[in-house]
Amino acid sequence: MLVELNPQIFKKEVFCISSKGFNQRDAYRVMLRKYPDVMNIEQMCDALKVSTKTGYKLLHEGKIPAMKIGRSYRIPKAHLFTYLQICGQHCQAKNRQC
């Protein structure tokens, strides 16, 4: 069963919900919609709900690619989408919830 939501709710974006819920791509898009296309470390950590220390660890380990400009990092939102998809696939492969 597909239900079309009011586009005003999602800033003029229409998402379809099946009986299984949002698909993964739409869920990430909704989750990150309030953040800019290129984030700083604080915004990235807020979006992922992790500490700044954990955020820096993810960057240093190369799990989330980022650009270093001077002393600060810039993280494209597309890289967060990729990281979240990889984490989601990893959790599904392990048959557990993260």
N, C-alpha and C positions, 0 to 999 in steps of 0.2 A: 504494500500500500504506500503510495507516494503522496506526500502532503506538501503543497507549495506554501512557503511562509511569506508573510508580508515583507516586501523588500525594504520598507522603511526601517525595520528592525535592524537590518544588517547593512546600513548605509548604502542602500540601493543595490545590494547584491542579493540574488535569489539563490537559496540553497534548497535542495530537495532532501527530505528525510524519509528513509525507507523504514520498514519495521525494525531494522537493525540499527538505526540511528544515523548520525553523520558519517560520511566516508572520512577517511583519515585526512585527506588533503583539505577538505572543507573545515574540518575541526581545527587544524593548525592555522588555517587562514583566519578563522574567527578568533582563535586564541591570541594571535599576534597582530590583529588589525589596528590596535591603538598605538603600536610602535612604529617608528619611522623605518624607511627602507634600509637605512644604514644606522646601526645602533652603536652606542658606546658600551663599555663593560657593565656599567650599572644597569642600563636598560636591558641588556642581554640577561643578566642575572635575575632581574625582576621578572622577565618573561618566562624564564626557566624555573623560577622559584628555588634558586640555589644561592648560596652565600657568594660573596665576592671572591673569597679564597678558592672556592670550587670553580667559579667561572674562570679565574686565571689558570687554574690547573687544566681545565678543558682546553684552553687556548694553547698552553705550553705543551701539552701532550699531542696537539694536532688534531684533536677530535672535532674541533670547530675551527675551520680556517678563518683567519682574520688578517687585516692589514694593520701594520703598526706605523703610525704617523707620529713622528717625534717620540714622545713618551707615552702616547695613548694608543689604544686599539680601536679599530672600527670593524664592526661585524655586519656584513650584509644579511638581511633577513632571509634571503635565499639559502644561506649557509645554515641557518637555524632550522629551516624546513628540512634540509638534507639530514642534519644531525638527528632531528626528531623522527624522521622516517627510518633511519638506520636503527635507532633505539627501539622503535616500535616493532621492526622486523626481528630484532634480536630477542625481544621479550616474547613474541609469538613463537619463535623457534624454540625457545626454552619452555614454552607453554606456561607462562606465568604472567602475572600482572605487575608492572613496574610502578 
